[in-house]
Amino acid sequence: MIILIPFLTGYAGTTPIQGIAPKERADRETSTDSATRLEKTTHSEVRNAKRLTLAPVEIGTELAPEALDDPPAPKSALSRRTAGGVAVVTFGPFISRQVNVDGAGNNTIGDAANEPSLAIDPTNPNRIVIAWRQFDTIASNFRQAGVAYSHDLGLTWTATTLDPGQFRSDPVLGTDNNGTFFFSSLSSITTIEMFRSLDGGVTWSFPPVPAFGGDKQWIAID
């Protein structure tokens, strides 16, 4: 039996908040050196080459809630992206196929994705949906709601951006016992919306339904 495992390429790590920078776990446990500084320069078209100096995170520091940071990337940056071959990784009987692909099924070089969430239709395991934070270009940390569906047990995927142009983060997917998919998405520090799909992720209800919560939300479906 061949098991297909979806995955994302073009990883984008959590964007440091001004005045705060993430550190490696080992560094936190073994070092008390507070002199380390992390500097990050964003794309000149996004932040006019403004340079930020970020201080290290001390143990026990509470991070600020996630919020809109960069504006959407300029069209000039998006136009420089190119298409490449889709990543397929084989390990013994396991096959991993890339999910975040363009309309032609190709990898987009220069974009990024992270924080995936996956759900499977309990009435039909061939139907799988995966959502993620979509960064159209690594020149900007502006993220949107990436989502893809497969109706052939993960062999092929169709990807899109849900609510394009709207800042979205912290994607969470789930299904009910009837195979209805639900997609929870953060649109600001304190606002969350819920989308619903009755056709295995092909289409989603719009406008979404406002939901209670904030960064970082989760869902459970009865």
N, CA, C and O of each residue as an XYZ file, in Angstrom:
888
protein
N       0.844     -1.192      0.000
C       0.000      0.000      0.000
C       0.873      1.233      0.000
O       1.854      1.307      0.741
N       0.527      2.190     -0.818
C       1.252      3.452     -0.874
C       0.472      4.506     -0.105
O      -0.714      4.719     -0.356
N       1.137      5.155      0.820
C       0.514      6.198      1.614
C       1.018      7.546      1.132
O       2.227      7.768      1.069
N       0.111      8.443      0.793
C       0.467      9.765      0.291
C       0.386     10.779      1.418
O      -0.635     10.890      2.096
N       1.469     11.516      1.610
C       1.541     12.495      2.686
C       1.715     13.881      2.079
O       2.738     14.140      1.445
N       0.741     14.787      2.252
C       0.876     16.130      1.688
C       1.861     16.969      2.491
O       1.979     16.799      3.705
N       2.569     17.876      1.817
C       3.446     18.789      2.537
C       3.585     20.081      1.757
O       3.211     20.162      0.587
N       4.125     21.083      2.419
C       4.308     22.407      1.841
C       5.783     22.648      1.602
O       6.622     22.147      2.350
N       6.116     23.418      0.559
C       7.486     23.850      0.363
C       7.532     25.369      0.357
O       6.516     26.037      0.166
N       8.736     25.904      0.570
C       8.897     27.341      0.689
C       8.501     27.779      2.077
O       7.589     28.589      2.245
N       9.199     27.235      3.097
C       8.821     27.485      4.488
C       9.111     28.920      4.878
O      10.162     29.464      4.539
N       8.181     29.531      5.589
C       8.385     30.866      6.160
C       8.228     30.755      7.656
O       7.147     30.413      8.137
N       9.275     31.036      8.404
C       9.224     30.945      9.851
C       8.412     32.088     10.432
O       8.083     33.047      9.734
N       8.093     31.981     11.710
C       7.333     33.030     12.370
C       8.102     34.331     12.303
O       9.285     34.372     12.641
N       7.452     35.381     11.877
C       8.102     36.671     11.710
C       8.369     37.305     13.067
O       7.449     37.419     13.877
N       9.623     37.729     13.344
C       9.906     38.369     14.631
C       9.105     39.651     14.787
O       8.903     40.386     13.821
N       8.651     39.916     16.001
C       7.960     41.149     16.320
C       9.005     42.175     16.724
O       9.997     41.818     17.359
N       8.809     43.434     16.375
C       9.793     44.447     16.685
C      10.051     44.472     18.190
O       9.126     44.556     18.998
N      11.357     44.397     18.548
C      11.744     44.375     19.942
C      11.828     42.976     20.511
O      12.277     42.799     21.643
N      11.401     41.968     19.744
C      11.413     40.582     20.213
C      11.893     39.701     19.079
O      11.477     39.884     17.935
N      12.760     38.750     19.376
C      13.230     37.820     18.354
C      13.255     36.420     18.922
O      13.674     36.235     20.065
N      12.815     35.410     18.153
C      12.841     34.032     18.652
C      14.255     33.503     18.755
O      15.112     33.884     17.957
N      14.517     32.646     19.704
C      15.821     32.005     19.866
C      15.631     30.501     19.874
O      14.541     30.001     20.151
N      16.697     29.791     19.569
C      16.638     28.345     19.567
C      16.431     27.839     20.991
O      16.921     28.433     21.952
N      15.690     26.721     21.114
C      15.420     26.149     22.431
C      16.701     25.883     23.199
O      16.799     26.189     24.388
N      17.692     25.306     22.509
C      18.948     24.990     23.183
C      19.621     26.245     23.718
O      20.195     26.225     24.807
N      19.557     27.325     22.972
C      20.156     28.583     23.423
C      19.489     29.073     24.692
O      20.146     29.575     25.605
N      18.160     28.918     24.737
C      17.435     29.375     25.919
C      17.850     28.583     27.148
O      17.929     29.118     28.254
N      18.118     27.279     26.932
C      18.398     26.414     28.064
C      19.839     26.515     28.531
O      20.121     26.288     29.707
N      20.762     26.855     27.627
C      22.170     26.776     27.977
C      22.880     28.113     28.024
O      24.033     28.175     28.451
N      22.238     29.172     27.606
C      22.931     30.445     27.541
C      22.110     31.544     28.187
O      20.892     31.613     28.024
N      22.801     32.402     28.923
C      22.161     33.576     29.507
C      22.728     34.844     28.907
O      22.537     35.937     29.439
N      23.423     34.690     27.800
C      24.047     35.832     27.145
C      22.967     36.699     26.515
O      22.300     36.280     25.569
N      22.797     37.894     27.035
C      21.757     38.790     26.524
C      22.306     39.812     25.550
O      21.615     40.763     25.185
N      23.550     39.620     25.126
C      24.154     40.600     24.230
C      23.856     40.301     22.768
O      24.143     41.113     21.889
N      23.269     39.113     22.511
C      22.997     38.739     21.127
C      21.912     39.624     20.539
O      20.911     39.905     21.198
N      22.103     40.060     19.312
C      21.111     40.865     18.622
C      20.832     40.249     17.262
O      21.748     39.807     16.567
N      19.578     40.226     16.894
C      19.191     39.715     15.587
C      18.694     40.865     14.761
O      17.798     41.593     15.189
N      19.259     41.051     13.568
C      18.830     42.111     12.683
C      18.200     41.500     11.447
O      18.686     40.504     10.910
N      17.129     42.101     11.012
C      16.411     41.612      9.843
C      16.082     42.775      8.937
O      15.525     43.780      9.379
N      16.426     42.639      7.669
C      16.087     43.656      6.689
C      15.043     43.093      5.749
O      15.278     42.061      5.121
N      13.919     43.729      5.638
C      12.885     43.281      4.731
C      13.093     43.895      3.360
O      13.929     44.781      3.182
N      12.318     43.411      2.388
C      12.454     43.868      1.014
C      12.226     45.378      0.911
O      11.314     45.908      1.547
N      13.042     46.073      0.121
C      12.968     47.533      0.037
C      11.627     47.998     -0.494
O      11.174     49.089     -0.148
N      10.978     47.188     -1.331
C       9.685     47.588     -1.872
C       8.574     47.460     -0.846
O       7.486     48.003     -1.037
N       8.838     46.749      0.239
C       7.822     46.554      1.255
C       8.015     47.504      2.427
O       7.050     48.079      2.931
N       9.245     47.669      2.855
C       9.515     48.506      4.015
C      10.561     49.586      3.751
O      11.118     50.150      4.692
N      10.829     49.872      2.497
C      11.779     50.917      2.133
C      13.136     50.709      2.792
O      13.811     51.653      3.200
N      13.508     49.432      2.878
C      14.823     49.046      3.401
C      15.057     49.511      4.837
O      16.200     49.708      5.248
N      13.983     49.684      5.594
C      14.124     50.060      6.998
C      14.718     48.899      7.768
O      14.236     47.773      7.652
N      15.759     49.151      8.557
C      16.453     48.101      9.278
C      15.983     48.077     10.725
O      15.931     49.112     11.390
N      15.641     46.883     11.205
C      15.147     46.732     12.560
C      16.191     46.031     13.411
O      16.800     45.060     12.960
N      16.410     46.498     14.627
C      17.279     45.833     15.583
C      16.401     45.150     16.615
O      15.578     45.793     17.268
N      16.577     43.853     16.758
C      15.690     43.065     17.591
C      16.443     42.504     18.786
O      17.549     41.985     18.637
N      15.858     42.605     19.955
C      16.483     42.117     21.174
C      16.143     40.654     21.393
O      15.134     40.174     20.876
N      16.967     39.932     22.151
C      16.673     38.510     22.405
C      15.482     38.341     23.315
O      15.139     39.235     24.089
N      14.848     37.176     23.215
C      13.702     36.849     24.069
C      14.218     36.213     25.355
O      15.000     35.264     25.306
N      13.792     36.720     26.488
C      14.150     36.130     27.763
C      13.133     35.053     28.120
O      11.974     35.126     27.711
N      13.568     34.060     28.879
C      12.671     32.990     29.306
C      11.512     33.588     30.098
O      11.725     34.399     30.999
N      10.301     33.192     29.767
C       9.131     33.682     30.466
C       8.504     34.915     29.835
O       7.464     35.395     30.287
N       9.153     35.433     28.770
C       8.612     36.611     28.105
C       7.334     36.248     27.355
O       7.303     35.257     26.626
N       6.292     37.035     27.526
C       5.034     36.805     26.809
C       5.081     37.539     25.483
O       5.230     38.760     25.455
N       4.955     36.810     24.389
C       5.010     37.409     23.071
C       3.725     38.162     22.766
O       2.642     37.780     23.210
N       3.863     39.222     22.012
C       2.694     39.998     21.618
C       1.816     39.171     20.691
O       2.335     38.327     19.961
N       0.500     39.386     20.696
C      -0.391     38.622     19.804
C      -0.104     38.930     18.352
O       0.414     39.996     18.018
N      -0.443     37.992     17.498
C      -0.154     38.145     16.073
C      -1.060     39.199     15.448
O      -2.256     39.257     15.734
N      -0.473     40.028     14.592
C      -1.239     41.091     13.956
C      -0.659     41.390     12.589
O       0.448     40.966     12.257
N      -1.428     42.129     11.802
C      -0.966     42.559     10.487
C       0.311     43.363     10.638
O       0.372     44.295     11.441
N       1.325     43.008      9.874
C       2.626     43.651      9.966
C       2.955     44.322      8.638
O       2.742     45.523      8.473
N       3.474     43.543      7.696
C       3.749     44.077      6.362
C       2.465     44.250      5.567
O       1.492     43.532      5.798
N       2.451     45.189      4.638
C       1.338     45.261      3.690
C       1.482     44.152      2.656
O       2.526     43.502      2.605
N       0.465     43.919      1.834
C       0.619     42.938      0.754
C       1.810     43.286     -0.123
O       2.127     44.459     -0.316
N       2.471     42.256     -0.656
C       3.639     42.479     -1.500
C       3.249     43.225     -2.776
O       2.161     43.004     -3.307
N       4.118     44.103     -3.273
C       3.819     44.824     -4.513
C       3.804     43.889     -5.708
O       4.465     42.850     -5.711
N       3.039     44.272     -6.728
C       2.933     43.437     -7.918
C       4.285     43.219     -8.582
O       4.507     42.184     -9.210
N       5.192     44.186     -8.449
C       6.508     44.031     -9.061
C       7.266     42.860     -8.451
O       8.012     42.169     -9.146
N       7.075     42.633     -7.136
C       7.724     41.498     -6.491
C       7.072     40.190     -6.909
O       7.766     39.196     -7.125
N       5.737     40.176     -7.026
C       5.034     38.959     -7.421
C       5.354     38.566     -8.853
O       5.396     37.381     -9.183
N       5.580     39.560     -9.702
C       5.835     39.258    -11.113
C       7.171     38.564    -11.320
O       7.389     37.960    -12.371
N       8.067     38.635    -10.348
C       9.382     38.014    -10.492
C       9.387     36.544    -10.097
O      10.396     35.860    -10.271
N       8.277     36.054     -9.569
C       8.226     34.652     -9.195
C       8.189     33.763    -10.430
O       7.646     34.150    -11.465
N       8.760     32.589    -10.320
C       8.778     31.643    -11.428
C       8.249     30.295    -10.959
O       8.168     30.023     -9.761
N       7.895     29.463    -11.918
C       7.365     28.137    -11.615
C       8.467     27.100    -11.703
O       9.379     27.215    -12.522
N       8.380     26.100    -10.864
C       9.341     25.010    -10.886
C       8.627     23.690    -10.736
O       7.404     23.649    -10.602
N       9.390     22.603    -10.756
C       8.807     21.284    -10.624
C       8.238     21.042     -9.244
O       8.764     21.550     -8.253
N       7.178     20.277     -9.173
C       6.557     19.941     -7.900
C       7.436     18.953     -7.147
O       7.955     17.997     -7.723
N       7.596     19.199     -5.849
C       8.420     18.318     -5.039
C       7.663     17.039     -4.702
O       6.529     17.078     -4.225
N       8.310     15.910     -4.957
C       7.774     14.605     -4.595
C       8.879     13.846     -3.867
O       9.966     13.660     -4.414
N       8.610     13.408     -2.646
C       9.597     12.716     -1.836
C       9.106     11.301     -1.566
O       7.980     11.105     -1.108
N       9.942     10.329     -1.848
C       9.597      8.928     -1.625
C      10.498      8.340     -0.543
O      11.720      8.477     -0.598
N       9.887      7.692      0.431
C      10.633      7.028      1.494
C       9.986      5.684      1.754
O       8.959      5.607      2.427
N      10.580      4.621      1.225
C       9.982      3.301      1.340
C       8.624      3.293      0.672
O       8.508      3.692     -0.487
N       7.571      2.840      1.387
C       6.223      2.820      0.800
C       5.519      4.173      0.865
O       4.396      4.306      0.377
N       6.160      5.176      1.460
C       5.523      6.467      1.646
C       5.897      7.425      0.517
O       7.047      7.477      0.082
N       4.914      8.173      0.056
C       5.133      9.190     -0.964
C       4.551     10.505     -0.461
O       3.374     10.575     -0.108
N       5.382     11.551     -0.428
C       4.930     12.880     -0.039
C       4.843     13.758     -1.278
O       5.783     13.824     -2.070
N       3.719     14.426     -1.437
C       3.507     15.289     -2.597
C       3.245     16.716     -2.145
O       2.551     16.954     -1.157
N       3.809     17.656     -2.884
C       3.632     19.059     -2.554
C       2.186     19.489     -2.770
O       1.536     19.077     -3.731
N       1.699     20.320     -1.862
C       0.308     20.761     -1.895
C       0.177     22.190     -2.398
O      -0.704     22.476     -3.208
N       1.033     23.091     -1.936
C       0.910     24.514     -2.308
C       1.492     24.732     -3.702
O       2.658     25.092     -3.857
N       0.654     24.505     -4.711
C       1.064     24.589     -6.111
C       0.216     25.631     -6.833
O      -0.812     26.076     -6.321
N       0.662     26.017     -8.038
C      -0.094     27.003     -8.808
C      -1.210     26.318     -9.604
O      -1.444     25.118     -9.456
N      -1.891     27.093    -10.445
C      -3.021     26.559    -11.189
C      -2.669     25.436    -12.137
O      -3.520     24.623    -12.499
N      -1.393     25.394    -12.543
C      -0.927     24.334    -13.435
C      -0.332     23.155    -12.671
O       0.176     22.207    -13.270
N      -0.402     23.226    -11.344
C       0.134     22.137    -10.535
C       1.620     22.220    -10.293
O       2.234     21.235     -9.881
N       2.229     23.401    -10.544
C       3.666     23.566    -10.361
C       3.989     24.306     -9.073
O       3.171     25.063     -8.550
N       5.197     24.075     -8.571
C       5.695     24.832     -7.431
C       5.935     26.278     -7.850
O       6.394     26.536     -8.963
N       5.623     27.229     -6.953
C       5.908     28.633     -7.204
C       7.182     29.005     -6.465
O       7.210     29.007     -5.235
N       8.229     29.316     -7.202
C       9.503     29.669     -6.603
C       9.440     31.118     -6.117
O       9.154     32.028     -6.895
N       9.707     31.322     -4.841
C       9.677     32.660     -4.279
C       8.532     32.909     -3.326
O       8.501     33.939     -2.653
N       7.565     31.964     -3.252
C       6.526     32.104     -2.237
C       6.907     31.245     -1.034
O       7.972     30.627     -1.027
N       6.056     31.203     -0.032
C       6.349     30.420      1.165
C       5.047     30.038      1.850
O       3.994     30.611      1.572
N       5.131     29.059      2.752
C       3.944     28.583      3.456
C       4.365     27.931      4.759
O       5.453     27.365      4.863
N       3.472     28.018      5.772
C       3.731     27.308      7.026
C       2.419     27.131      7.806
O       1.346     27.487      7.319
N       2.519     26.587      9.001
C       1.386     26.311      9.883
C       0.259     25.537      9.195
O      -0.883     25.997      9.195
N       0.553     24.375      8.612
C      -0.508     23.616      7.941
C      -1.483     22.970      8.926
O      -1.125     22.634     10.055
N      -2.711     22.808      8.469
C      -3.745     22.093      9.211
C      -4.465     21.188      8.224
O      -4.794     21.622      7.120
N      -4.716     19.940      8.599
C      -5.269     18.955      7.668
C      -6.499     18.296      8.257
O      -6.563     18.046      9.461
N      -7.484     18.011      7.400
C      -8.688     17.304      7.824
C      -9.090     16.306      6.741
O      -8.878     16.548      5.553
N      -9.670     15.188      7.158
C     -10.089     14.114      6.249
C     -11.573     13.849      6.458
O     -12.047     13.781      7.592
N     -12.292     13.702      5.373
C     -13.720     13.418      5.416
C     -13.934     12.029      6.030
O     -13.488     11.038      5.450
N     -14.597     11.927      7.179
C     -14.785     10.612      7.798
C     -15.711      9.700      7.014
O     -15.709      8.487      7.227
N     -16.509     10.267      6.104
C     -17.408      9.451      5.292
C     -16.770      9.008      3.984
O     -17.278      8.112      3.310
N     -15.654      9.639      3.628
C     -14.965      9.328      2.374
C     -13.498      9.755      2.497
O     -13.170     10.901      2.192
N     -12.613      8.855      2.936
C     -11.212      9.208      3.172
C     -10.464      9.686      1.930
O      -9.357     10.213      2.042
N     -11.056      9.509      0.752
C     -10.417     10.041     -0.453
C     -10.408     11.574     -0.451
O      -9.599     12.192     -1.144
N     -11.298     12.179      0.320
C     -11.436     13.637      0.333
C     -10.622     14.214      1.501
O     -10.923     13.982      2.671
N      -9.602     14.958      1.145
C      -8.689     15.548      2.129
C      -8.583     17.046      1.842
O      -8.536     17.461      0.684
N      -8.546     17.840      2.887
C      -8.345     19.282      2.756
C      -7.187     19.691      3.653
O      -7.067     19.207      4.779
N      -6.347     20.572      3.163
C      -5.248     21.101      3.955
C      -5.236     22.622      3.807
O      -5.460     23.147      2.716
N      -4.974     23.322      4.906
C      -4.901     24.784      4.906
C      -3.558     25.213      5.482
O      -2.922     24.457      6.215
N      -3.132     26.419      5.152
C      -1.842     26.905      5.623
C      -1.807     28.433      5.551
O      -2.698     29.060      4.978
N      -0.764     29.019      6.142
C      -0.513     30.447      5.977
C       0.252     30.634      4.666
O       1.360     30.122      4.507
N      -0.344     31.363      3.740
C       0.240     31.560      2.417
C       0.947     32.918      2.336
O       0.330     33.965      2.533
N       2.251     32.878      2.043
C       3.040     34.075      1.783
C       3.302     34.129      0.277
O       4.048     33.302     -0.248
N       2.706     35.078     -0.412
C       2.846     35.114     -1.868
C       4.285     35.363     -2.307
O       4.668     34.987     -3.415
N       5.078     35.991     -1.454
C       6.491     36.218     -1.741
C       7.239     36.343     -0.431
O       6.699     36.853      0.551
N       8.476     35.879     -0.410
C       9.297     36.001      0.789
C       9.747     37.442      1.001
O      10.412     37.735      1.995
N       9.397     38.355      0.080
C       9.715     39.770      0.255
C       8.789     40.432      1.267
O       9.046     41.560      1.686
N       7.710     39.749      1.671
C       6.752     40.333      2.602
C       6.218     39.251      3.519
O       5.979     38.125      3.084
N       6.028     39.589      4.802
C       5.441     38.605      5.706
C       3.917     38.685      5.738
O       3.288     38.089      6.612
N       3.319     39.408      4.801
C       1.865     39.442      4.683
C       1.373     38.041      4.319
O       1.814     37.463      3.326
N       0.468     37.505      5.118
C       0.006     36.137      4.892
C      -1.491     36.094      4.656
O      -2.243     36.954      5.114
N      -1.896     35.067      3.930
C      -3.287     34.867      3.571
C      -3.665     33.416      3.862
O      -2.855     32.635      4.361
N      -4.893     33.078      3.546
C      -5.397     31.738      3.829
C      -5.215     30.845      2.601
O      -6.018     30.886      1.669
N      -4.164     30.050      2.608
C      -3.978     29.056      1.556
C      -4.766     27.805      1.885
O      -4.830     27.397      3.044
N      -5.366     27.193      0.876
C      -6.151     25.981      1.096
C      -6.107     25.126     -0.163
O      -6.078     25.657     -1.273
N      -6.102     23.815      0.001
C      -6.089     22.890     -1.136
C      -6.910     21.663     -0.787
O      -7.060     21.302      0.380
N      -7.436     21.031     -1.824
C      -8.212     19.816     -1.603
C      -7.745     18.717     -2.544
O      -7.214     18.976     -3.624
N      -7.957     17.486     -2.102
C      -7.688     16.303     -2.922
C      -8.861     15.350     -2.772
O      -9.346     15.121     -1.664
N      -9.317     14.795     -3.894
C     -10.406     13.827     -3.864
C      -9.937     12.455     -4.335
O     -10.746     11.588     -4.665
N      -8.616     12.272     -4.360
C      -8.066     10.972     -4.778
C      -7.012     10.477     -3.783
O      -5.977      9.932     -4.167
N      -7.304     10.683     -2.490
C      -6.448     10.191     -1.418
C      -5.072     10.866     -1.412
O      -4.086     10.260     -0.992
N      -5.005     12.109     -1.873
C      -3.757     12.853     -1.824
C      -2.870     12.720     -3.041
O      -1.755     13.242     -3.044
N      -3.337     12.025     -4.092
C      -2.515     11.855     -5.279
C      -2.333     13.172     -6.024
O      -1.228     13.491     -6.463
N      -3.414     13.940     -6.168
C      -3.345     15.250     -6.825
C      -4.054     16.278     -5.945
O      -4.932     15.948     -5.149
N      -3.638     17.546     -6.117
C      -4.153     18.612     -5.284
C      -4.538     19.823     -6.124
O      -3.899     20.127     -7.131
N      -5.586     20.503     -5.695
C      -5.991     21.779     -6.282
C      -5.925     22.832     -5.188
O      -6.613     22.724     -4.173
N      -5.089     23.859     -5.397
C      -4.847     24.858     -4.354
C      -5.398     26.219     -4.759
O      -5.494     26.531     -5.946
N      -5.755     27.017     -3.776
C      -6.233     28.372     -4.012
C      -5.988     29.200     -2.765
O      -5.555     28.682     -1.736
N      -6.272     30.500     -2.867
C      -6.227     31.396     -1.712
C      -7.646     31.771     -1.344
O      -8.381     32.322     -2.164
N      -8.033     31.478     -0.124
C      -9.376     31.791      0.347
C      -9.418     33.250      0.790
O      -8.566     33.694      1.559
N     -10.397     33.985      0.309
C     -10.524     35.399      0.662
C      -9.255     36.174      0.294
O      -8.658     36.810      1.163
N      -8.828     36.134     -0.985
C      -7.552     36.741     -1.394
C      -7.484     38.231     -1.076
O      -8.467     38.961     -1.209
N      -6.295     38.661     -0.651
C      -6.069     40.054     -0.308
C      -6.343     40.395      1.140
O      -5.978     41.473      1.608
N      -6.991     39.474      1.859
C      -7.307     39.683      3.270
C      -6.227     39.042      4.137
O      -5.892     37.874      3.943
N      -5.681     39.793      5.086
C      -4.746     39.209      6.045
C      -5.422     38.074      6.794
O      -6.496     38.252      7.368
N      -4.789     36.904      6.786
C      -5.325     35.764      7.524
C      -4.181     34.926      8.075
O      -3.116     34.821      7.467
N      -4.422     34.335      9.234
C      -3.387     33.540      9.888
C      -4.029     32.466     10.744
O      -5.254     32.389     10.845
N      -3.191     31.630     11.365
C      -3.629     30.578     12.277
C      -4.758     29.727     11.698
O      -5.840     29.674     12.283
N      -4.536     29.063     10.569
C      -5.597     28.234      9.982
C      -5.853     26.973     10.802
O      -4.917     26.320     11.263
N      -7.118     26.641     10.977
C      -7.502     25.416     11.684
C      -8.637     24.757     10.915
O      -9.647     25.398     10.626
N      -8.477     23.483     10.582
C      -9.492     22.734      9.837
C     -10.122     21.661     10.715
O      -9.511     21.174     11.666
N     -11.352     21.307     10.377
C     -12.034     20.208     11.035
C     -13.201     19.743     10.192
O     -13.585     20.414      9.234
N     -13.765     18.603     10.537
C     -14.951     18.082      9.841
C     -15.965     17.597     10.868
O     -15.614     17.262     11.999
N     -17.241     17.564     10.450
C     -18.241     16.922     11.292
C     -18.445     15.485     10.810
O     -17.767     15.033      9.887
N     -19.374     14.777     11.432
C     -19.588     13.366     11.099
C     -20.169     13.162      9.713
O     -20.142     12.049      9.188
N     -20.702     14.234      9.108
C     -21.290     14.137      7.777
C     -20.304     14.486      6.663
O     -20.658     14.436      5.486
N     -19.081     14.837      7.024
C     -18.091     15.173      6.013
C     -18.085     16.631      5.614
O     -17.486     16.988      4.599
N     -18.737     17.484      6.388
C     -18.683     18.922      6.139
C     -17.388     19.474      6.718
O     -17.053     19.195      7.869
N     -16.658     20.258      5.923
C     -15.388     20.820      6.372
C     -15.616     22.222      6.935
O     -16.430     22.988      6.419
N     -14.882     22.542      8.003
C     -14.923     23.862      8.627
C     -13.503     24.411      8.699
O     -12.560     23.686      9.015
N     -13.364     25.696      8.404
C     -12.059     26.348      8.333
C     -12.112     27.602      9.198
O     -12.797     28.566      8.857
N     -11.388     27.591     10.318
C     -11.300     28.751     11.206
C     -10.042     29.541     10.863
O      -8.978     28.963     10.645
N     -10.172     30.879     10.817
C      -9.054     31.718     10.376
C      -9.040     33.036     11.140
O     -10.070     33.690     11.303
N      -7.857     33.408     11.604
C      -7.661     34.677     12.300
C      -7.474     35.792     11.277
O      -6.667     35.661     10.357
N      -8.225     36.900     11.434
C      -8.071     38.029     10.521
C      -7.518     39.278     11.217
O      -7.196     40.266     10.557
N      -7.411     39.233     12.533
C      -6.755     40.282     13.308
C      -6.474     39.698     14.683
O      -6.710     38.512     14.913
N      -5.972     40.521     15.599
C      -5.632     40.019     16.927
C      -6.841     39.415     17.625
O      -6.719     38.418     18.337
N      -8.006     40.019     17.421
C      -9.197     39.610     18.177
C     -10.364     39.177     17.306
O     -11.460     38.968     17.828
N     -10.174     39.036     16.003
C     -11.290     38.649     15.129
C     -10.986     37.345     14.408
O      -9.895     37.146     13.873
N     -11.967     36.473     14.407
C     -11.852     35.157     13.780
C     -13.114     34.917     12.962
O     -14.206     35.328     13.355
N     -12.959     34.255     11.831
C     -14.111     33.885     11.009
C     -14.069     32.389     10.713
O     -13.009     31.764     10.714
N     -15.253     31.835     10.461
C     -15.387     30.421     10.138
C     -15.978     30.258      8.745
O     -17.040     30.801      8.442
N     -15.276     29.503      7.900
C     -15.763     29.144      6.573
C     -16.277     27.702      6.613
O     -15.857     26.913      7.459
N     -17.179     27.367      5.701
C     -17.731     26.017      5.631
C     -17.732     25.532      4.193
O     -18.027     26.291      3.270
N     -17.398     24.251      4.010
C     -17.424     23.645      2.678
C     -18.262     22.373      2.711
O     -18.059     21.495      3.549
N     -19.214     22.295      1.775
C     -20.083     21.124      1.672
C     -19.661     20.167      0.563
O     -20.273     19.115      0.379
N     -18.604     20.537     -0.184
C     -18.192     19.725     -1.331
C     -16.725     19.318     -1.265
O     -16.043     19.254     -2.288
N     -16.251     19.045     -0.062
C     -14.886     18.536      0.067
C     -13.811     19.566     -0.193
O     -12.728     19.211     -0.659
N     -14.073     20.835      0.095
C     -13.061     21.872     -0.055
C     -13.024     22.551     -1.401
O     -12.182     23.419     -1.630
N     -13.924     22.173     -2.308
C     -13.939     22.799     -3.638
C     -14.408     24.245     -3.531
O     -13.792     25.144     -4.104
N     -15.487     24.471     -2.804
C     -16.004     25.822     -2.584
C     -16.214     26.035     -1.092
O     -16.377     25.082     -0.330
N     -16.208     27.321     -0.683
C     -16.353     27.672      0.717
C     -17.413     28.766      0.873
O     -17.552     29.630      0.007
N     -18.149     28.723      1.970
C     -19.194     29.710      2.232
C     -18.570     31.100      2.371
O     -17.504     31.266      2.965
N     -19.264     32.094      1.808
C     -18.780     33.468      1.881
C     -19.982     34.416      1.862
O     -20.896     34.229      1.060
N     -19.997     35.430      2.732
C     -18.934     35.748      3.696
C     -18.877     34.742      4.831
O     -19.862     34.059      5.109
N     -17.724     34.648      5.491
C     -17.604     33.708      6.603
C     -18.387     34.189      7.820
O     -18.795     35.348      7.896
N     -18.587     33.284      8.764
C     -19.338     33.594      9.981
C     -18.365     34.055     11.066
O     -17.390     33.358     11.348
N     -18.614     35.223     11.683
C     -17.739     35.663     12.786
C     -17.764     34.648     13.930
O     -18.809     34.088     14.261
N     -16.595     34.427     14.522
C     -16.488     33.464     15.613
C     -15.756     34.092     16.789
O     -15.012     35.059     16.626
N     -15.972     33.540     17.963
C     -15.355     34.074     19.166
C     -13.923     33.577     19.293
O     -13.625     32.437     18.938
N     -13.029     34.437     19.804
C     -11.680     33.997     20.098
C     -10.632     34.990     19.627
O     -10.947     36.104     19.208
N      -9.380     34.562     19.705
C      -8.232     35.376     19.321
C      -7.030     34.482     19.121
O      -7.151     33.257     19.096
N      -5.903     35.080     18.981
C      -4.639     34.360     18.758
C      -4.236     33.606     20.025
O      -4.001     34.274     21.032
N      -4.134     32.273     20.068
C      -4.253     31.320     18.982
C      -5.494     30.479     19.195
O      -5.610     29.807     20.220
N      -6.436     30.499     18.243
C      -7.697     29.781     18.391
C      -7.561     28.327     17.976
O      -6.584     27.934     17.340
N      -8.564     27.535     18.349
C      -8.675     26.138     17.903
C     -10.155     25.820     17.799
O     -10.985     26.569     18.315
N     -10.501     24.722     17.139
C     -11.919     24.375     17.003
C     -12.132     22.906     17.337
O     -11.241     22.072     17.177
N     -13.337     22.616     17.804
C     -13.803     21.250     17.987
C     -15.229     21.196     17.463
O     -16.023     22.100     17.725
N     -15.557     20.149     16.731
C     -16.841     20.064     16.048
C     -17.619     18.867     16.569
O     -17.124     17.740     16.576
N     -18.827     19.128     16.999
C     -19.687     18.077     17.536
C     -20.400     17.390     16.369
O     -21.183     16.464     16.582
